[in-house]
Amino acid sequence: MTDTSNWVVIARSFAADIHTVWDMWADPAKFAQWYGPKGMTIPVAEMDVTVGGTRKICMEMKMPERTMTMWFTGAYTQIEAPNRLVYTESMCDADGNIMSPASMGMPAGTPDVTEVIVELQEIDGKTHMTMTQKGVPAGSPGEGGWNQAFDKLAALFA
């Protein structure tokens, strides 16, 4: 995961102070309000936002013929509230057991573990965020999902 040209990097500004935006990343109930692509909900957001603490997230989409779920787990590796949050992320089953991306239908070469880096800076009452996900290619469906999630987050501050 050293090829920086291939990572998803998304920069956004939000009409909220830095502490409010930080809470949207650090409080499980608030995180569940916006995370995931449009049409997906977050029925499970278990987050121990401490260095070494774990996270387990379920994204769910209900369709007439079935309900699709995707589970993710990881650990927090850096926390510098309210400016920087870093955590690992892997696909998993409902029990938190890591699953290979290939077994989930992801393209060959998709890493078992990615790293999400969230950097926040408040300027003139707005919060500027840069989110990097190491291991997820720029232009991928993963980037599209993040952009949809950030649209949902921005709407909460409108």
C-alpha positions as semicolon CSV with decimal commas, in nm:
position;residue;x (nm);y (nm);z (nm)
1;M;0,000;0,000;0,000
2;T;0,276;0,243;-0,087
3;D;0,151;0,350;-0,434
4;T;-0,003;0,684;-0,335
5;S;-0,118;0,754;-0,689
6;N;-0,368;0,472;-0,664
7;W;-0,535;0,554;-0,332
8;V;-0,880;0,702;-0,291
9;V;-0,836;1,059;-0,167
10;I;-1,147;1,273;-0,117
11;A;-1,150;1,631;0,008
12;R;-1,472;1,794;0,126
13;S;-1,579;2,101;0,323
14;F;-1,872;2,084;0,564
15;A;-2,082;2,366;0,706
16;A;-2,014;2,263;1,064
17;D;-1,749;2,315;1,328
18;I;-1,469;2,061;1,363
19;H;-1,605;1,907;1,686
20;T;-1,940;1,835;1,522
21;V;-1,774;1,670;1,222
22;W;-1,540;1,474;1,451
23;D;-1,842;1,342;1,643
24;M;-1,993;1,220;1,316
25;W;-1,687;0,994;1,280
26;A;-1,643;0,901;1,647
27;D;-1,997;0,853;1,784
28;P;-2,151;0,524;1,662
29;A;-2,509;0,657;1,652
30;K;-2,403;0,965;1,454
31;F;-2,176;0,760;1,225
32;A;-2,473;0,536;1,141
33;Q;-2,672;0,841;1,023
34;W;-2,451;0,904;0,720
35;Y;-2,213;0,618;0,650
36;G;-2,253;0,404;0,339
37;P;-2,371;0,464;-0,015
38;K;-2,722;0,595;-0,086
39;G;-2,984;0,331;-0,020
40;M;-2,780;0,159;0,250
41;T;-2,843;0,180;0,621
42;I;-2,615;0,098;0,914
43;P;-2,798;-0,136;1,155
44;V;-2,475;-0,214;1,343
45;A;-2,201;0,035;1,433
46;E;-1,982;-0,099;1,711
47;M;-1,697;0,146;1,760
48;D;-1,447;0,164;2,045
49;V;-1,276;0,483;1,934
50;T;-0,956;0,440;2,133
51;V;-0,610;0,349;2,004
52;G;-0,624;-0,029;1,969
53;G;-1,004;-0,024;1,996
54;T;-1,204;-0,220;1,740
55;R;-1,485;-0,135;1,507
56;K;-1,745;-0,352;1,336
57;I;-1,988;-0,200;1,089
58;C;-2,277;-0,354;0,894
59;M;-2,407;-0,187;0,580
60;E;-2,748;-0,314;0,474
61;M;-2,967;-0,263;0,168
62;K;-3,321;-0,398;0,166
63;M;-3,452;-0,496;-0,174
64;P;-3,784;-0,661;-0,261
65;E;-3,620;-0,997;-0,334
66;R;-3,359;-0,999;-0,055
67;T;-3,155;-0,802;0,195
68;M;-2,789;-0,747;0,113
69;T;-2,542;-0,697;0,397
70;M;-2,174;-0,611;0,399
71;W;-1,969;-0,628;0,718
72;F;-1,642;-0,450;0,794
73;T;-1,408;-0,469;1,090
74;G;-1,089;-0,298;1,191
75;A;-0,893;-0,127;1,465
76;Y;-0,814;0,233;1,547
77;T;-0,442;0,301;1,514
78;Q;-0,421;0,680;1,558
79;I;-0,655;0,923;1,730
80;E;-0,578;1,293;1,758
81;A;-0,919;1,443;1,836
82;P;-1,054;1,644;1,666
83;N;-0,801;1,651;1,381
84;R;-0,694;1,300;1,281
85;L;-0,846;0,952;1,291
86;V;-0,680;0,643;1,142
87;Y;-0,820;0,293;1,135
88;T;-0,779;-0,033;0,949
89;E;-1,065;-0,188;0,756
90;S;-1,128;-0,542;0,637
91;M;-1,431;-0,725;0,506
92;C;-1,570;-0,969;0,762
93;D;-1,865;-1,185;0,850
94;A;-2,129;-1,093;1,110
95;D;-1,908;-1,238;1,385
96;G;-1,614;-1,014;1,287
97;N;-1,407;-1,289;1,126
98;I;-1,200;-1,136;0,844
99;M;-1,296;-1,264;0,498
100;S;-1,080;-1,240;0,189
101;P;-1,196;-0,982;-0,063
102;A;-1,182;-1,250;-0,334
103;S;-1,440;-1,458;-0,144
104;M;-1,666;-1,151;-0,153
105;G;-1,633;-1,111;-0,530
106;M;-1,380;-0,829;-0,520
107;P;-1,118;-0,799;-0,797
108;A;-0,790;-0,987;-0,774
109;G;-0,526;-0,790;-0,589
110;T;-0,772;-0,626;-0,348
111;P;-0,589;-0,618;-0,013
112;D;-0,726;-0,799;0,292
113;V;-0,665;-0,488;0,503
114;T;-0,697;-0,123;0,400
115;E;-0,626;0,190;0,602
116;V;-0,860;0,488;0,635
117;I;-0,709;0,825;0,729
118;V;-0,941;1,113;0,817
119;E;-0,787;1,458;0,858
120;L;-0,998;1,754;0,973
121;Q;-0,916;2,123;0,984
122;E;-1,149;2,408;1,081
123;I;-1,125;2,726;0,874
124;D;-1,371;3,014;0,910
125;G;-1,632;2,802;1,087
126;K;-1,629;2,525;0,826
127;T;-1,454;2,193;0,853
128;H;-1,229;2,080;0,573
129;M;-1,187;1,703;0,558
130;T;-0,945;1,491;0,362
131;M;-1,015;1,119;0,369
132;T;-0,763;0,875;0,225
133;Q;-0,822;0,502;0,195
134;K;-0,497;0,321;0,128
135;G;-0,551;0,005;-0,072
136;V;-0,870;0,114;-0,250
137;P;-0,808;0,234;-0,606
138;A;-0,902;0,585;-0,711
139;G;-1,201;0,574;-0,946
140;S;-1,324;0,245;-0,800
141;P;-1,676;0,166;-0,674
142;G;-1,531;0,216;-0,325
143;E;-1,457;0,579;-0,407
144;G;-1,809;0,619;-0,542
145;G;-1,951;0,478;-0,218
146;W;-1,747;0,721;-0,009
147;N;-1,865;1,016;-0,219
148;Q;-2,228;0,912;-0,173
149;A;-2,170;0,879;0,202
150;F;-2,012;1,225;0,219
151;D;-2,311;1,368;0,028
152;K;-2,531;1,221;0,305
153;L;-2,302;1,370;0,570
154;A;-2,311;1,716;0,407
155;A;-2,692;1,701;0,393
156;L;-2,702;1,663;0,772
157;F;-2,542;2,008;0,803
158;A;-2,761;2,180;0,541
